[in-house]
Each structure stands twice: as C-alpha cells, then as structure tokens.
Amino acid sequence: MKNTIFCLLLALPLAGLAKSAQEINILADATLERFAEEITGGQRFLNEAAAVLVFPQVLKAGFGIGGEYGEGVLRQGGQNVAYYSTAAASIGFQAGAQSKAVVVVFMNQQALTDFRGKKGWKAGVDGSVAVIKWGVGEDINTLDIKDPVVGFVFSNKGLMFNLTLEGSKFTEISR
C-alpha cells in the first residue's frame, strides 16, 4: 500500500501531462510503426499476438527519488479497447528526466484476460513481463518466445536492452 501511495505522489506532477484519446491513438500509431521498422518481423509478430498495450511516451524524472508516468492504449485485433496509465517509483542514484516508449505484447488470450481482470496490474506481482533481447538482423518470429507477456522499451536512440518493467503499475483509465 505504501509503495502505491508513494508511486502516485511521485507521478502527480507528471499526471498533468494527460492526453486525449485522439492524442494517445496518434502517438500509439507512430510507436507501432517504429516497432515494425526497427524489429525485423515486428509487424507479423504483433499480428499474431492476442493484444498489444502501447505507451508512446512514458516520462521519468527524479533526483535521488524518481517517478514515471505515461498513458497508452490497449489494442486487440487492431481496435482500441481500453486506455491505461503506467506509473512507477524508484529510489537511488538518478538525476534528470527522460522519455521512453513501452510496448507490452500479450501472447495469448489467458494472459490478456488475467491482465484485464485486475483493477491495477503490477508487473512482477500480478504477472511477469519478459523484456526481449536478440541480435542485430535476427527476425523476432524465429525466436522461441514462451513468455505470455513480452515487453519492449524504446528510447530516442532505439530499442533499449537490459531494462525491466518490474514494479510498473498499469491501471485502466477513461478517455
């Protein structure tokens, strides 16, 4: 409970950056286009997924204590089905701000059902999100992905490796 309250307090200044459904949709389209361009086989991979949750802009800021917040859209079969926020808190050496895009892919219907069944789904507690790593030129469709939920994190420079989404909380919002 303390972690949730702490996380919300840190995210409040960033929450003022709330976007409309139309803004989220436009940014999500651009993020998915980038996904398909940067990841060989990415579009086919997304087409085979049960659903994809896209956070086009997750802002993180901190000085010793940090917080991050972003809003996104859950798409199933190419249709927008719900909007979500993500928030997380961190403590440790950090200073400044950054922006990233997060794409969470639900590989099967059961993983999606479990996610949607929670009022606030926390990565690492309610389910695990495997952040995928692979070599340059490798086709994602040739990987043997067994994880039910797979995450991808992009910075301005491209796909980021060695990151985790553990501790991120995803909550449905109205737009």
C-alpha angles and dihedrals in degrees: 000000000000091000091052093050091045091049092050093049091052092047096050095088090049093045088072085074091072114152132210121250089255092053091048091049094050093048091045090053090053092047092052091048089053090048091054092047098047100040117061107231090009098134094049089047091054092046090058095049123100090231143334129223112206125196104182095185125024110175120206124190135167153134108209089325116050143183137190134202137177142157127224149160133252111222125194121180089352092302127115106241104167144352124235141187125215124206135173139167131214138187125201142063107345137127131174136018138283141178128221139171120230127200116189115191122200106209097194141021094250092058090049092048091050091050095048091046092067125079090213117014114201119199110236093020107051094024142340125255113205112211105216123227126185141155128272112278094015116134111234090217090065092059118099098232111185098166115106093216121039127186134202124191123198129192126189087274096053139262112005122218133202094034131128134207091203111136095024112130120212117201129178113243133186120247 
